[in-house]
Amino acid sequence: MTDTPPARTPPAPGAPGSPDPAATSGHGLPGPWLVADIGGTNARFGWLASCAGPVEHVATIPAAGHAGPAEAAQDYLQQLAQQLGAGYRPPRAGAFAVATAVGGDRVEFTNSGWAFSCRDTQRALGLDELLLLNDFEALAMSLPRLQGAQLRPFGPTPLPPAGAPAAGTLAVVGPGTGLGVAGLVPTRHGWVAVPGEGGHASLSAADDFEAALLVAVHRFYAHVSAERLLSGIGLPVLHAAVGHVLGQAADPLSTEQIVQRGLARSDEACSRTVDSFCALLGSFAGNVALILGARGGVYIGGGIVPRLGERFFESRFSERFEAKGRFQAYLRAIPTALITDTLAALTGAALALEQQAGR
């Protein structure tokens, strides 16, 4: 493994112009494979017994209590070895989707204290190959294969039927511990993922109340990014700003408490926080759609929106997603969907490794 991770995101299996997965898997990277989706709070690990098989034996390992991904992976593999007994074989290759920018051997997480060397982690786990990719790059790569119960469509424009030809660029926006953004572009050679750090783009207001919120947050932060408010770490900041604008002395609350009280409508500041979160997320997702030209669809991932349940689907998200003046009709024609499959990023990581094997 060199200091720079392998070139990422060749054509996705099953995409237009891509090779048959059965013909590409297993070339150069024998199984078993270890895949991981590593966020700011938890690391989710999965196992592929064969190169083109399904992701199995998924387990979530908390980041707290582990020095880094290598130690968390070793914990997972030890548990797996006990579970499988004589059927266990050490992994030969791995793909880690990480919640931070990927550009060299050294990886430092934005929203946790973990930092690690790809080369050292590969050596510690005894892997022939360790592929690193951004977590939302992995999630984007899974989009063409998501269907049925893995998605909940919403908005005026339906998703294209499963297996339909690519309708254009896809985008995924995901509020979790942080705020992830990525694109997926169809080319004549297949899909190419476009990772980025769009969650750190500046957030803008669409009305006087939101303008007042941003002014309140600016008292403490010189740069108010989308992630600063639209994430697990951001909801308490948004809640404090809402309390300030409403003239209420809002007690510091956790994200879980804000969501719980907001959904129950038992606390005005929490309820307004949930409403503001959905509206601001709609505006931001509309911006992402315009910037990427994501006419094929915008998908919402991450762990926060599914917890909002029907409140999200009744919110101003879609209204604000479309509220871009002369481009309202452009945005209204873009299908939107919530990703309900919590294993999608693991599938995307496996597909990236499968493609690496077929090169």
WOVEN-V968081 format. One line per field, one symbol per residue. ss: DSSP state (@ for helix, = for strand, . for the rest). psi: psi as a letter, one per 20 degrees, with the letter a starting at -180 (. if undefined). A space follows every 10 residues. Layout:
BEGIN
ss->???
psi->???
END
This chain:
BEGIN
ss->.......... .......... @@@@...... ..======.. .=======.. .....===== ==......@@ @@@@@@@@@@ @@@@@@@... ..======.. .....===.. ....===@@@ @@@@@...== ====@@@@@@ @@@@@..@@@ ====...... .........= =====...== =======..= =====..@@@ .=.....@@@ @@@@@@@@.. ....=@@@@. ....@@@@@@ @@@@@@.... ....@@@@@@ @@@@...@@@ @@@@@@@@@@ @@@@@@@@@@ @@....==== =...@@@@.@ @@@...@@@@ @@..@@@@@@ @@...====. ...@@@@@@@ @@@@@@@..
psi->prhpqqpqma pppirpiqrp hhihqininq rrqpqqooai gqppqrpohr hjrqprlpqp pqhpiphahg hgghgghggg hhghciippq qhqqpppqmr qpiahpppqh krjpqrpggh ggghikqhpo ppqqhigggg higiiprcii qoqrripqqq qpiqqpiaqq qppoocgboq prropprija qpqnqalhij qqqqqirhgh ghghgghihh phonrghhhm rhihghgggh gggghikqnp qpqrgggggg hghikipghg ghggghgggh hggghhgggg gilmiiqppp brigghiich hgiiajgggh himlcikghg hhipqqqpoi oijghggggh hghghhhi.
END
